[in-house]
């Protein structure tokens, strides 16, 4: 009889409302209470004396401590209906009536649209968004170069499942082997930020020898290599056991990108200014050889011989709409391939920063190479090893970096001009998802994150 009664209930009534996450409230909701908006008093200015209450800030403090935050959380959760932002007074009172909000709010109307980022943050909390990862697994990490956050995407659902805050102007990012740390280069503070995966918070900032760009980590996790795009150019070698800058290796030209080769034996750095590839011996962390090409060195990718050693460096060059191939053993460029110009499509030439093709990825089976085309807002597919052109797939304005998780199912494209990450199916060669992220997304990577 009880079973029949449950079947008769609407599905919505059978589902428990989502829990409200304290960590998300503390990290993302509370800053909204402190934010100054043009023509408005801050929420904290009124609600220290009104219902629902906010705790007074301690003398000299810029935010609330843990105990105060708990009190704020317990007070404000009574003014929302979990799972239903549209029925939550916290969200509807300050929302303009024209956008569906309540008729009057004594503190004025703060948001004219439900698409306002602050309103969306509150809605995410009400819907049960958590501030930390709840499951281990492979994730795609999208940094936002004009912002201060990094979005985490679950390849199983193609949904954003977490946001890392606190690194202003993040440049490169990489997941540590073992999955318990994420390393992010911080251009604003000239540091390598160490992020604890369990909390998605920066646990340490390591000073660098100059302004950083991209980075990579050794397969054994012992070293992080950071490209220094300042002065004469260098690669900083970070010891991950002591979390200190152990060594600075001078190279030819300020460094834009750094890669550890798939076999882990070499570290390859590229300089735009010097048009030079510098190769370090990973066993000694010393400079082994250099090669100067005809234009600035942009992103690189690597093919392998049957024994796993490095065969070719595939490199993109300044002002070249395509790729160049460098034989790793002979240390010579031997071929160039241009991305075809599609007929009847507008060619974008503004804002390219000297890089009409900027972003490479090879499928895990080694059979396909993807390259971005900023000229045509697309990604180009080539068969490997022949480099036969297959298809140009439109993805949006200014596609930048690329990544492919180990399952090889999807290509992820950072579309800087649209503030999105676009997902392309590697079999059908069609776009299957467009995911809103942060401001000017560029560097993107993937890795296994461990939270247990």
C-alpha positions in Angstrom: 0.0 0.0 0.0 2.9 2.3 0.9 4.6 1.5 -2.4 1.4 2.4 -4.4 1.2 5.7 -2.4 4.7 6.6 -3.4 4.0 5.8 -7.0 1.1 8.2 -6.9 3.2 11.1 -5.8 4.7 13.5 -8.3 8.3 12.8 -9.1 9.3 16.2 -7.7 7.8 15.3 -4.3 9.8 12.1 -4.2 13.1 13.8 -4.5 14.8 15.3 -1.5 15.8 18.9 -1.8 19.5 19.5 -2.3 21.7 20.3 0.7 23.0 23.8 1.1 26.8 23.7 1.1 28.5 25.9 3.7 31.9 26.0 1.9 30.2 27.4 -1.2 28.4 30.0 0.9 31.6 31.0 2.6 33.7 31.2 -0.6 31.2 32.6 -3.2 28.0 33.9 -1.5 29.5 35.9 1.3 31.7 38.1 -1.1 28.5 39.3 -2.7 27.3 40.7 0.7 30.6 42.8 0.8 30.6 44.0 -2.8 30.1 47.6 -3.7 27.6 48.3 -6.5 27.3 51.7 -8.2 24.5 53.7 -6.6 23.8 51.1 -3.9 24.8 50.5 -0.3 26.6 47.2 0.4 24.4 44.4 1.7 26.6 44.2 4.9 25.9 47.9 5.6 22.2 47.3 6.2 22.0 43.6 7.2 24.2 43.9 10.3 21.0 45.6 11.7 18.3 43.9 9.7 16.8 40.4 9.1 18.3 38.2 7.9 21.3 39.3 9.9 25.0 39.4 8.9 27.6 39.3 11.7 29.5 42.6 12.2 33.0 42.4 10.8 35.8 42.3 13.4 38.0 45.3 13.7 40.3 45.6 10.7 38.9 42.5 9.0 37.9 42.5 5.4 35.7 39.3 5.6 34.2 37.1 8.3 36.0 34.4 10.2 34.9 30.8 10.4 32.6 31.2 13.4 31.0 34.3 12.0 30.5 32.7 8.6 28.7 29.8 10.3 26.3 32.2 11.9 25.7 34.0 8.6 25.1 30.6 6.9 22.5 29.5 9.5 20.7 32.8 9.3 20.5 33.1 5.5 19.7 29.5 4.7 16.3 30.2 6.3 15.5 32.6 3.6 15.9 30.3 0.6 14.0 27.2 -0.6 16.7 24.6 -1.5 16.5 23.6 -5.1 14.1 26.5 -6.1 15.8 29.9 -6.6 12.6 31.4 -7.9 10.9 30.7 -4.6 13.7 32.0 -2.4 13.3 35.4 -0.8 17.1 35.9 -0.7 17.1 35.9 -4.5 13.7 37.4 -5.4 13.7 40.4 -3.1 16.7 42.2 -4.7 15.8 41.1 -8.2 14.0 43.7 -10.5 10.3 43.0 -10.8 10.7 43.1 -14.6 13.0 40.1 -14.3 10.5 38.2 -12.2 11.6 39.5 -8.8 9.4 40.7 -5.9 7.6 44.1 -6.0 9.7 45.7 -3.3 13.0 45.3 -1.4 14.0 47.8 1.3 17.6 47.6 0.1 16.7 48.4 -3.5 17.0 46.3 -6.6 20.5 45.0 -7.2 20.0 42.8 -10.3 18.1 43.6 -13.4 18.3 40.1 -14.8 18.4 36.5 -13.6 21.5 36.2 -15.9 23.4 38.5 -13.7 26.6 36.6 -12.5 25.8 37.4 -8.8 22.3 36.2 -9.1 23.5 33.1 -10.9 26.0 32.4 -8.0 23.2 32.6 -5.5 21.1 30.3 -7.6 23.9 27.8 -7.9 24.1 27.7 -4.0 20.4 27.2 -3.7 20.5 24.4 -6.3 23.1 22.6 -4.2 26.4 23.5 -5.8 29.4 22.6 -3.7 32.7 24.3 -3.4 34.8 21.2 -3.5 35.0 18.1 -5.6 32.9 15.3 -4.2 34.2 12.5 -6.5 37.6 11.4 -7.8 38.0 11.1 -11.6 39.3 12.7 -14.8 38.4 16.3 -15.1 39.0 19.0 -17.7 40.4 22.3 -16.2 39.7 25.6 -18.0 41.6 28.6 -16.9 40.2 32.1 -17.6 43.1 34.4 -18.5 41.3 37.7 -17.9 39.8 36.5 -14.6 40.7 35.0 -11.3 39.2 31.5 -11.5 39.4 28.1 -13.2 36.4 26.0 -14.2 36.4 22.2 -13.7 34.4 20.2 -16.1 33.3 16.5 -15.7 33.7 14.7 -19.0 31.1 12.2 -18.0 28.3 14.9 -17.9 29.9 17.8 -19.8 29.0 20.0 -16.8 31.0 22.4 -14.7 31.3 20.7 -11.3 33.6 23.1 -9.5 35.4 26.4 -9.6 38.8 27.2 -8.3 39.1 30.8 -7.1 42.0 33.0 -6.0 44.5 33.0 -8.8 44.4 36.3 -10.6 45.5 36.1 -14.3 46.0 32.4 -14.3 48.3 31.3 -17.1 49.4 27.7 -17.3 47.9 24.8 -15.2 48.7 21.1 -14.8 47.5 18.3 -12.6 50.1 16.5 -10.5 50.6 12.8 -10.9 48.5 11.2 -8.2 45.8 13.9 -8.6 46.0 15.6 -5.2 47.5 18.9 -6.4 47.0 21.3 -9.2 49.8 23.7 -10.2 48.9 27.1 -11.6 51.1 29.9 -12.8 50.0 33.2 -11.4 51.0 36.2 -13.6 49.7 38.8 -11.2 51.8 37.7 -8.2 54.7 36.0 -10.1 54.2 32.8 -8.3 53.5 29.1 -8.8 50.2 28.5 -7.0 49.8 25.1 -5.4 46.1 24.1 -5.2 44.8 21.4 -2.9 42.4 19.3 -4.9 40.4 18.3 -1.8 39.5 21.9 -1.1 40.2 23.6 -4.4 42.0 26.3 -2.4 45.6 27.6 -2.9 47.7 26.1 -0.2 51.0 27.7 -1.1 52.5 30.3 -3.4 56.1 29.7 -4.6 58.0 32.8 -5.7 59.4 32.5 -9.3 62.4 34.2 -10.9 60.2 36.3 -13.2 56.7 36.5 -14.8 55.5 33.0 -15.7 53.7 31.7 -18.7 53.1 28.0 -19.2 54.3 25.0 -17.3 54.5 21.2 -17.1 55.2 18.5 -14.6 57.5 15.5 -14.7 55.9 12.0 -15.0 57.1 11.1 -11.5 55.8 14.3 -10.1 59.1 15.4 -8.6 59.5 18.6 -10.6 57.4 21.3 -12.1 58.9 23.2 -15.0 57.8 26.9 -15.3 58.5 29.0 -18.4 59.7 32.5 -17.4 58.7 35.1 -20.0 60.8 37.9 -18.6 64.4 39.1 -19.0 66.7 36.9 -21.0 64.4 33.9 -20.5 64.6 30.9 -18.3 62.9 27.7 -17.0 62.3 27.5 -13.2 62.6 24.0 -11.8 60.3 23.6 -8.8 61.0 20.8 -6.3 57.6 19.5 -5.4 58.8 17.8 -2.2 60.1 21.0 -0.6 57.8 23.2 -2.7 60.6 25.6 -3.5 62.3 27.0 -6.6 65.2 24.7 -6.7 66.9 25.9 -9.9 66.6 28.5 -12.7 67.9 27.3 -16.1 68.8 30.1 -18.5 67.7 29.5 -22.1 67.7 31.5 -25.3 64.8 33.9 -25.2 61.9 34.5 -22.8 59.8 31.4 -22.6 56.1 31.1 -23.6 55.5 27.4 -23.4 57.1 24.4 -21.6 56.5 20.7 -22.2 57.8 17.5 -20.8 58.2 15.0 -23.7 55.9 11.9 -23.4 58.9 9.7 -22.5 59.8 12.1 -19.7 63.4 12.4 -20.8 63.4 16.0 -22.0 61.9 19.4 -21.2 61.1 21.5 -24.3 60.7 25.3 -24.0 59.7 27.7 -26.8 60.4 31.4 -27.1 58.3 33.7 -29.3 60.8 36.6 -29.1 63.9 34.5 -30.0 62.1 32.0 -32.3 64.0 29.3 -30.5 63.2 25.9 -29.1 65.4 25.0 -26.1 65.6 21.4 -25.0 66.6 20.4 -21.4 67.9 17.0 -20.3 65.3 16.1 -17.6 67.9 13.8 -15.8 70.2 16.7 -15.0 67.9 19.7 -15.6 70.5 21.3 -17.8 70.3 22.8 -21.3 71.0 20.1 -24.0 70.4 21.8 -27.3 68.6 24.6 -29.1 67.1 25.1 -32.5 66.1 28.5 -34.0 63.3 28.6 -36.6 62.1 31.4 -38.8 59.3 32.7 -36.5 58.2 32.8 -32.9 57.6 29.4 -31.2 53.9 29.0 -30.2 52.2 25.7 -28.9 53.9 22.4 -29.5 52.9 18.7 -29.5 54.9 15.5 -29.9 54.8 12.3 -31.8 56.5 9.1 -30.7 58.6 6.3 -32.2 57.7 2.7 -31.6 60.0 2.5 -28.6 58.3 5.6 -27.0 61.1 8.0 -27.8 60.2 11.4 -29.2 59.9 11.4 -33.0 58.7 14.8 -34.1 58.0 18.2 -32.5 54.9 19.6 -34.1 55.1 23.4 -33.6 52.9 26.4 -34.4 54.7 29.6 -35.5 54.0 33.3 -35.3 52.0 34.6 -38.3 51.7 31.1 -39.8 48.2 29.5 -40.3 49.4 25.9 -39.9 52.1 23.7 -38.4 55.8 22.9 -38.8 57.5 19.6 -38.2 60.8 19.2 -36.5 62.7 15.9 -36.4 63.8 15.5 -32.8 66.9 13.4 -33.6 68.3 15.4 -36.5 67.1 18.7 -34.9 65.9 20.0 -38.2 62.6 21.4 -39.5 61.6 19.3 -42.5 57.9 20.1 -43.4 55.2 22.6 -43.1 51.4 22.1 -43.5 49.0 25.0 -44.0 45.4 24.9 -42.7 43.2 25.3 -45.8 41.2 28.5 -46.3 37.5 27.5 -46.5 35.6 29.3 -49.3 33.1 31.9 -48.5 34.0 32.2 -44.8 35.1 35.5 -43.2 38.7 35.6 -42.3 39.3 37.2 -38.9 42.5 39.2 -38.7 42.0 41.4 -35.6 43.3 40.6 -32.2 45.2 37.5 -33.2 48.3 38.5 -31.2 50.5 37.3 -34.1 49.1 33.8 -33.8 46.5 32.7 -36.4 46.9 29.1 -35.3 47.4 28.6 -31.6 46.6 25.3 -30.0 47.4 21.6 -30.7 46.1 18.2 -29.4 46.8 14.6 -30.5 44.2 11.9 -29.8 45.4 9.2 -27.4 45.5 6.6 -30.2 47.9 8.9 -32.1 45.8 8.9 -35.2 44.5 12.4 -35.4 45.9 15.9 -34.8 43.8 18.9 -34.0 45.0 22.5 -34.6 43.1 25.7 -33.9 42.3 28.4 -36.6 41.7 31.8 -35.2 41.3 33.1 -38.8 38.1 31.1 -39.2 37.0 30.4 -35.6 37.5 26.7 -36.0 39.5 23.6 -35.3 41.2 21.7 -38.1 41.5 17.9 -38.0 44.5 16.1 -39.7 45.2 12.4 -40.0 48.4 11.1 -38.5 51.1 10.3 -39.6 50.2 11.6 -43.1 48.9 15.0 -42.0 46.1 14.6 -44.5 43.5 17.4 -43.9 40.1 16.0 -42.8 37.8 18.7 -41.7 37.4 22.3 -40.4 34.9 22.4 -37.5 33.5 25.9 -36.5 33.7 26.5 -32.7 33.5 30.2 -32.1 35.6 33.4 -31.8 39.3 33.0 -31.2 39.8 29.3 -30.3 42.9 28.9 -28.3 44.2 25.9 -26.4 43.0 22.3 -26.7 43.0 19.2 -24.6 41.8 15.6 -25.0 41.2 13.3 -21.9 42.6 9.8 -22.0 39.3 8.2 -23.2 39.8 10.1 -26.5 36.0 10.7 -26.8 36.0 14.4 -27.0 38.2 17.4 -27.9 37.8 20.4 -25.6 38.4 23.8 -27.1 39.0 27.0 -25.1 37.1 29.7 -27.1 38.6 32.9 -25.8 36.3 35.3 -27.7 33.1 33.7 -26.5 33.9 32.8 -22.9 33.1 29.2 -23.5 34.6 25.8 -23.7 33.4 23.9 -26.8 33.3 20.1 -26.9 33.8 18.3 -30.2 33.1 14.6 -30.8 36.3 12.9 -32.1 34.3 10.4 -34.2 31.6 12.5 -35.7 33.8 15.7 -35.8 30.8 17.7 -34.7 30.3 20.1 -31.8 28.3 18.4 -29.1 28.3 21.0 -26.3 29.1 24.6 -25.5 29.9 25.2 -21.9 29.9 28.8 -20.4 33.0 29.4 -18.4 34.9 32.6 -17.2 36.5 35.6 -18.8 38.7 34.9 -21.9 39.4 31.2 -21.4 42.7 30.1 -22.8 44.9 27.4 -21.3 43.1 24.1 -20.8 44.2 20.7 -19.6 42.9 17.5 -18.1 44.0 15.1 -15.4 42.8 12.7 -12.8 41.8 14.5 -9.6 41.8 12.5 -6.3 39.7 13.7 -3.4 39.7 10.6 -1.1 
